């Protein structure tokens, strides 16, 4: 009798957990980080451009949230794929493409790409000179990117040494919400 009650309770608990997991809230990028956190990251006050919507591109739900200051911007992008395998495939392609040299305005440019540990399922940090930086991670069927752009190369250069370290906790906090 006790065994059947325990099995019934376990089955009911597992069913409740699976229903709760499938009924995850409809999260958009602007839900993941706020203005004070972004301002602290880049060292100046920012203003958010709220975008509380999702667009669908090739079956992928994507939302962006942009934070701006006079000479810097931070874009948070959340992508929701139909499966973990699709998220992983997209992540691997993005990482490969980011690491390739590109030619823009007849100038060959190269992003520096470093794999990161303990951020979601997989993550990498990227940097282009002292103008653009970011962290990209996947967790399950979702991908998350924090992209930091400096219009003033000198500002980016001054921020580089600690920018990666300051970005990691923000990405970790955002990943906990998805």
N, C-alpha and C positions, 0 to 999 in steps of 0.2 A: 504494500500500500504506500509506504513512504517513498519507495523507488519510483512508482508511477507518478506520484505528486511532484517529485523532484524532476523527472523527465518532462512532465507537463509544464512546470514552471520554467525550466530551461528552454523548452521550445517556444513558449510565449515570450520569454525575454529576448531570444534570438530574433523572433519575428518583429518585435517592437524596435529592436536595434536596426534591423534591415530597413524597416519602414522609415525610421528617423533618418537614416543615411540617404535613402532615395529622395527624401523630401527636404534636402538641403536648401537653405535660403538662396534666393536669386541674387547673387553678389555681383556687383560691378566694381571696376577698378577704384572708383572714388570712395568705396566703403573700406578699403584696405589701409590707406595711409591718410593722415590729416596734415593740414597746413603747418602746425607747429613742428611736427616731425620733419617735414620736408625743409622748412626754413632752417632748422638746426643742422640738417645734413649739409646744406650748401653755405651756411653761414650768413644768409641775408633773408629778410622778410619776403615771403612769396604770397601770391594771390592765386587761389585755385580757380580754374575754369571748370565748373561742374558739368560733367557729362554723365547723367544717370540713365544710360541706355546701353543696349548691346546691339551690335550689328552682326550679321551672319555673312561670312565669306567662305565659300566652299565647304559649308557645313560646320564651320568653326565659329562659335560665339565669341566676339571680341568686344571689349570695352577699354576705353582709355580715359585717363584723368591727367590733365596738364596743370602744373603749378608753375607760375612765372614770377620772375623778378625783373628788374630793369635789363640785366645782362645775362641772366641764367634761366634755364628752364629744366623742369624735371617731368618726364612723362612716365606714368605708371600704366602698364598694359597687362590686362588679364585675358587669357584665351582659354576657352573651354572646348575640349575636343570630345568626339563621340566615344573614345576609348583611351585607355592608358597607352596602348600600342601606337595609336595615332599621335598622341602627345609626345611620346618618345621619338617617333620618326621625325616629327616637325622640329623637335629640339636638336636632334643630331644634324639635320639639314641646316638649321640656322647656325649652329656652332661651326659647321664646316664652311658655310658661306661667309660668316663673319671673319674667319681666320684667313680667307683668301685675300691676296693683294688686289686692289681695285685701282682703276685709273679714273680720276675725276678732273675735268678741266686740264687734260694732258699732264696731270701730276699723278704719279704712282703713289698710292697710300697703302699702309699696312696697319691693320688693327692688331694689337697685342691681345691674345686670348689665353686666359689661365683657368684651368678647372678649379672648382671650389668644393670643399668638403663640408658636410653637415648642414647643407641647405637643400631641403626638399629631397627628391629622389636623385636629382643631378643638378648641377649648377656650374656656370662659368662667369667670369669677370672679363669685360672687354674694355679696351682703351684705344682711342685714336688721338695720337699726339697729346696735346693738353686741352683739347676742346670737347671731346665726347667720351663718356664713361658709362658703364652699366653693369648690372647683374641680371642674369637670366636664370631661372630655375623652373623645373617641373615638379609637380607633386600630384601623383595619380594622373587624372585626365586633364589637369589644368597647368597652364604655363603662365609665368609671371615675370615681367621685366621692369626694372627701374632704370630708366635712361636719363643721364644727366648731361646737359649740354651747356657749355660756357661760350658766350659770344666774345669774351675777352680772354685771349690765350693766357695772359699773365695771371688772371684770377684762377684759372684752371691749374696752372703750374703751381701756384701757392697752395692749392687745396689737395693736390695729388697724394702726398704722403699719407694722409689720414682718410681720404675719401672712401677707399675700399673698406677700411675698418669701420667707418661710420655707416656705410651702406648695409653691411651684413645684418646688424640687429633689426634694421627696418624691414629687410626682406624676410628675416625669420619671423617677425611679428605678423607680417602680411600673410605669410604661408600658413601660420596657425589659424588664420581666419577662413582659409579655403578648404 
